[in-house]
Amino acid sequence: MPALSSRTLPLLSASVSTPGYDRGKVRVGIVHLGVGGFHRSHQAMYLDRLMEDGRALDWGICGVGVLPGDRRMAEVMAAQDCLYTLVVTHPDGFLSARVVGSVVEYLLAPDDPEAVVERMADPAVRIVSLTVTEGGYNVSPVTGAFEGADPGIVADLRPGAVPRTSFGLVTEALVRRRRRGIAPFTVMSCDNIPGNGEVARRSFAAFAGLRDPGLGQWVDREVAFPNSMVDRITPATTDVHRTELRRRFGVADGWPVVCEPWTQWVLEDRFACGRPPLEEAGVQVVEDVEPYELMKLRLLNGSHQAMGYLGTLAGYTFMHDVCQDPLFRRFLHGYLDREATPTLAPVPGIDLDSYKADLIGRFSNPNMRDTLARLCAESSDRIPKFLLPVLRANLASGGEIGCSVAVLAGWARYAEGIGEDGAPIEVVDPLRDRLAAAARRQDEDPLAFVSDRELFGDLVDDTRFADTYRRTLGLVRGQGTRAALEQVLSAGGR
């Protein structure tokens, strides 16, 4: 069968939805840094919806790969004219396929950073959006301060340096627009970070300030950084997905995207140079994102952490399997109902009990095959943002902490790199070696792992936390995950 491209679109089966709009009339209005599965199942999908209705044709997306590892994506996008197939997987096994056409250009920054900077400097570009992961903003998980000593940052700040990081590329584009009398674009973070717009503002202003203090003040004052909450479970694409797409729909796609039916985007209406009419595509455009954001981070993302490490230790591979285990399901309910929910304020228009029930249904979808390994990756970026705020809030209020502490104990045991069956665990984390070294010291010092103040702050100084953690870690390491969870649940919140 022919490979997916603009030329082969008319040859596709009628079972595959394809763009009904003329992609030749789409003009770039958004540059997106960090094109992965989530961006293509979410933001690009919403723009594609608008374009299918004849709207937003001046808001086409130019994708940018910032890292050398993005070369494969660049090759696939070039071969397929930036088209890709979005496959929505329903719990009953039904699949729907749509070829998305809203991405019309892709640039690889390591090959041509000048082209990336000039594209962002183009007056037609009014939004630069980001999915650069939780760790891509170079901030301390404890203090929130920008970490300017990172080698990539230091290199980009050298006089005359060719920009390589997202900070260098975006800042140089803003400098050129300012010099040319062009209004600054809006920087729109779509990453899972509390106050992602404010985090982006602090990070980019701090980088610009290191380049020139006046420039930093200008970025902080003049550039818009809206907050947002984004949600759609999007597993990593595998060869199984590619094969199934060929078999079921007759589409040969080098990098399709598979996702669940659920999608949500809550966006603060703070844009400097206009925006697409996203509310007409189902986006919730609001004045205050924070209640929705905390709901998602502490319930959905926190649940991923709650099930990931402990489920892996117990021998599970996929989220739907661990979520269907009665013991783990009870543990998940304990985390959601007794620990995470009490830390949340009311969320306008949302029934939290219904939201949590939907979450568990989403997690249990056997056709998603979302791996626990994906959920456990980059833990040192995720745990401080998703789980520690819940734990700290309950310590401050006297609330229950047993499930949250069990997750940390599970992470500490997971970081040892050996499962309960003796099989190796591949730990994917920028701090892997540091975490493993701390985990190896747990025999002589049970608090070694949580004594890392750059990750956990002064948490270890809290007597209630330290006692609960020491006891729970002993259970996880000594009796195994299942026995530990039984005792945690029977003990309540102690």
N, C-alpha and C positions, 0 to 999 in steps of 0.2 A: 504494500500500500504506500502511496506517496507521503512524504513527510509534510507536516503541517506548514503552510506558508500562505501568503496572500493569493498566490496562483492556484493553490489546491483547495481553497475554501469552498468554491462552488461544487467540488467533487464529494464533499462530506455528506454523510447520511442525514436524512431529515430528522433523525433522532438527536442530532447535535445542533444546538442553537448557535447561530453565528451573527456577527455584527450586521445589523440592517442599515447602518449609517455608512457614509462614504468616509473611510479613514483618510483619504487624500485631503479632505477638508479639515481634519483635526490639526490644531496648532498647539504647540507646547506652551502651557501656562504654569505647569508645576514641574519642578525637578525633585526627584525622590532619591535620597541617599540610603542605600541598604536594601536593595530589592531582593526579597526572599519570598518564601511561601506565604507568610502572613500578609505582607503588603499586597500580594497579588490576589489573595482571597478576600481582601477587605477593602482598603482604600481604592485600589484600581477597579475593583468590582463595582463600588458605588459610582465612580465616574463613568464606567461603562453603562450602568443603568441610565444615567442622565443622558448620555450620548444616544442611547437607543431610543429615547424619547425626543430626540432632536435638540437637546440642550447641551450646553457646556462644551461645545466643539472647540472653544478657545482655551480649554483647560486640559488638554492632552498632557500625558506624563512623559518626561524624559527620565528614565531610570539611570542611576549611577552606581557602579560598583567601586567601592573605596579601597578594598583590600585585594592583594594579589590572588587570594583564593576565590575571588569573584569571576575569574577568567572563564570558567566553565559556563556560568550564567551568560556572560557576554557572548560566548560562541553560540549558545543555543538561541539567544534572542536575535542575533544577527542572521542565523540560518532560517529562523521562523518569522522574520519580519516583525519581531517583537510580539507575535501572537502566542497565546498559550491556552490550554484547556483547563477550565475550572470544573472539577467534578465534585458535586455535593452528594454526600453519602448519608442516607437516612437510616434510622435504626432498624427498619424492616427489610433492609437490603436494597431498596430502590435507589438507583443512581440517576442523577441528571447531569448533563454535560453542556457547558457553554464556552465557546471560544471568545475570550475577552480581547477587545481591541483598543482599550484606552491608553495603553503604553505604546508610544509611537517612535521612541528613540531610546537607545541604550549606549552609555559611554562608560569606559573603563578608566578610572582615574589614574592608576599606575602607568598606563600606556600614554595617556595624553591629558595631564592635569590642566593644561591651558585650555583645552576644549571644554572641560567641565566648568572652569571658572567663567569663561566667556558665555557659556550657555546660561549660567545663573545671573550673569551681569546683563543679559538681554532684557530690555524693558518689558517684553511680553511675559516674562516669568514673574509671577506675583506671589508664588508660594514655593518655599523649599521645605519639603517634608522629610521626616527621618524615621527609620526603624533601624537603629544602630545597636540594639540590645540594651539591657539595663546597665551594663558596664561601659557603654560607649560614651558616657558623659564625663568620665574622668573625675568623679567626685568621691570623697571619702564616705564610706557607708556610715561612719559615726558622726563626723562633724558636718558633712555636706560641702566641705571646702573643695575647690578645684585643685587637682593634683598636677601642678605645672611641671613637676620633675620627670614626668613620663618621657622616655626617650623620643617618641614620635613628636610630642609637643615641643620639646627642646629643639629638635631638628627643624620644625616648621617655624620656630621663632628666630632662627639665625637670619641675619640680614641677607636679602637676596635669595632666600631659600625657595625652591619650588615646592609648593604646598602638597602634602601627602595625606594628612589627616582630614577628617570632616571639619575640624575647627579651622585648619589652615585654608581649606578650599572655600568654605562659606565666608570666612572673614575677608579673604582676598576679593571675593565677588562683591561683598558689601562695600569694601574700600573703593572698588572701581565704580560702582553705582554712585556712591557719594561724590566721587571726583567728577563724574560725568553729569551730575545734577539729576540723577534718576532716583526716585523714591526707593527706600529699602523694601525688599520682599518680606513677607511674613515667614517666620520659621515655625513650622508645625511639627511638634514631636508626636509620634504615634507609638511610643514605647511604654511598657508597663512600669511606670515609676510614679509614686505619689507626687502630684503637682508637676507633671512632666514638662509643662511649658515653663514654669518658674525655674525648674532645674536646668532646662536648656538655656534660659535667659542668663542665669548665674554663670553657667559654664562658658557660653560663647562670649559674654561680656568680660569674664575673667581672662580668657585667652586673648581677646582683643586688647584688654588693658595691659597684658604683659607685652604685647607688641607696641602699644602706644597708649598711655593712660587716658588721653583725650578720646581716642578711638573707643576704648572700653566704655567710657561714660556715654558716648554717642550711641553705641549699640544698646546699652541698658535703657536709654531714654527713648530712642527712636524706632527700634525694631520691635514688632509685635511677636509675642510668643504665646499663643493660646494654649490653654490646658485641654486635655482630652482624655477620654476613657475609651479603649478599644477592646473588642471581645469577639473572637471566633477561634475555636479549636482547629488548628491546622497542623496535622502531623507532617514530619519530613517525608518528602517524596521518595519512594523506593522503586526498584525495578518491578515489584509486584504491581504497583499502581500503573506503571507504564504498560505492562503486559495486559492488565485488565482493561485499560482504556482501548487498546488495540482490539481486544477480543469482543468487548461489549459494544463499542461505538465505531470501530474501524479508523481510529485516529492514531497516527504515529507522531507522538509529541515527545520531544527530548526532555522536557521538564514540566509536566503538568502539575497542577496543584489539587490536592484533595482536602476537603473541609467538611465540617458539619453544617446542618441547615441553619442553626442559630447564628445570628450576627447582630452586633450592637456597636454603635459609635455615638458617644456623647461628646459634644464639642462646644467649647466656649466661643461665643461670637465676638472674637477680638482679632480682626484682620485689618492690615494697613492699606492694602491695595485691592480690596475686593476679594470675593471667593465664589466658588460655584454654588448654585442653589441646592446644597446638599440635603436640606430638609425635605426636598421633593423626592429624594431617593431613599428616605427612611432614616436619615441621621437626626438625632435629637440635638438641636442647637439650643444651648441654654446659657444662662448668665453665670451659673456656678456649677462646675463639674465635680467638685470635691466629694459630695455625698455618694455619687455614682461610682466615682473612682475608688473610694475606700471600700465600698461594697464589693466591687470586683476584685480588688487586690487582696482583701482579707478573706473573702469567701472562695472565689474561684482559684486564684493563684495560691492562696494559702492552703487550700485543699490539695492542690497538686503537690505541694511540698509535704503535706501530711501523709499522702499515700505513697509518694515516690520512693523514699529511702527505705522505709519500713517494708513496703511491698516488695522491693528488690531483695532485701535481706531474706524475706520469707519465700523467695523463689519465683515470684511473678515477673512477667516480662511486659504485659500490657495493662493499661489503666482499666479497661473494662473488666478484666479478670479479677483484679484486686478489689475493684469496687463492688463486684458481685459476691465477694466472700462475706458471709454474715458478720464475722468478727471485725473485719476492716470497715464494713459498712457502719457497724455500731460505733467504731472509733471515729469515723468521719462525721457521723451525726454528733458525737460528743464534742468534737472540735468546732463544728459549725454552730451548734445550738447553744452550748454552754460557755464557749470561750470567744469565738469570733463575733457572733451577733451582738452580744452585750457591749462591744466596743464601738458599735455603729450608731450614728444618729439616724433619724428617719430619712428615708430616701424618697423624694417627691415622685409620686406616681408608681412606686414599686412596692409590692407586697413581698416582704423578705421571705416569708415561709414558702410562697410559691416560687420565688427565685431559687431558693435552696433545693426545692423538690426538682425543679428543672435542671439544676446543676447535676444532681445525682443521676438523673435520666440521661443527660448529655455524656457524663463520664462512663455510663454503662453501655453506650452504643458499641456493640461488638464489631461493627463494620468500619469503625474509625481506625482501630488497631494503633492507637496512640501509645507509644512506648514509654515506659517509666524512665528509660535512659534519657529521653528528650526532656522529661520533666525535671530530672536530677542534674542536668547540665548547668554549668555556670552558677552553682549553688551559692558561692560567696557573694555574687551580685544579687541573688534573688531572696535568700533568707532574710537579710537585713531589711529588705523593703516589704516583704509579704508577711512574714511570721513574727519577727521581733516586735513590731508595733503592737500586735495583739498581746503578746506576752507582757510587754512593758505596761500596757494599759491595765491589764488584769492584776499585775503586781501592785500597781498604784492604787487600785480600787479594792483590793482584797478579793478579787474574783478568782475563778478557777484557772489553773495553769497546767494541770496534769497532761493533757493532750499535747499542748504546745511544747512542753518540756520533753515529752516522748519523741516528738519530731526532731528536736535538736539532738537527743541521744541517738536516734536513728541515723542522723547525718554523721555524727561522730563515729559511729560504728561503720557506716558505709565508707567513710573516708579512709578506713584501714585497708580498703581495696580487696577484701576477701569476703565472699558471701558465707552464709551459715552452712552451705553445703561444701565449702572449701574451694569453690570456683572463683577465679579472679573477677573483680569488678573493675571495669574501665571507668575511672573517675575523670570526667571532663570538666576542668575548672582552671581558670588562670592562676589560682593559688594552690593547685593540686599538691605540689611538693611540700609547701608549708603546712597545709592541712594534714597531709599524711604524716609528717614529722610529729605534729602535735598528737595525732591519733595514736602513734606508736608509744607515746609516753603515758598513756592512760592506765597502764598497769600500776605504775608507781604514783601517778597523780591523776585521779579521776576527773579533775577540773582542768586538765591541761588544754583540752580542745577549746573550751569556752573562756579561757583566760586570755585569748587574743583580743586585746583591747581595740585594735583597729577594726575588728569585725563586730565585737560584742559590747564595746564600751565598758561601762562599770557593772554590767549585769552580774558578773561573778561575785561582786561585793554584796549582793542582796542575799541575806541568809536563807530566806524562804526558797528562793530560786536554787541556790547552791545545794541545799539539802535535798530538794526534790530531784534535781538533776543527778546528783551523785547516786541516789537510790535507784532512779530509773535507768541510768546507764549501766549500773550493776546488773539489773534485771535483763536488759537487752543483751549484754555481753555474756552474762552467766547462764541464763535460762533460755535465751532465744526470743525472737520477736513476738511470737504468738503468746507465749506465757507472759511476757512483759505487758502486752496490751491487755490481756485478761486482768492482770493486777492493777494496771492503771485505771481501767474502767470500773473495777470494783471498788477502788479507793476514792472515786469521785475526783474532786478538784485539788486534792492535797498535793 
